[in-house]
């Protein structure tokens, strides 16, 4: 569980709090208890954060896809391992039901999981091409039932009455 009394900003690996920063109380909505004070970022803090993000982006983009996937998977693993604790914090800070909060945390972890990308040596050389054949009756792209210029989904072969054709195309 987090100690709300030591809330801080984390910018460029440095913990920042106090100083000339305004703060905002973090309140438990169920009890109205003040859990701690969260410092607001100053304009200088934002400039520093943006410069660090840019620097991090340039370093991150030089990493291999496998290394980036491994980092994201590790983050997802840590989030899953800490889902109950993070969920309890969400419940305390937002008043969200605990099961919903834990589910939200697990969903977040799922979004961060990434399969390792194929290496450049075994990537497909060609990209799939869009369908070039269209049914003249219903305008369906590469209709699996297509024969000649119309498809079997169009019993009347009339574009105006075809049930397979999108209503916006009628």
Secondary structure, DSSP 8 states (H G I E B T S, - for coil): ---GGG--EEETTEEE-STT--EEEEE-TTT--EEEEEE---HHHHHHHHHHHHHHHHHHHTS-HHHHHHHHHHHHHHHHHTHHHHHHHHHHHH---HHHHHHHHHHHHHHH-------GGGS-SS-------B-TTT--BT-TTEETTEETT-TT--TTT-SSS-GGG-
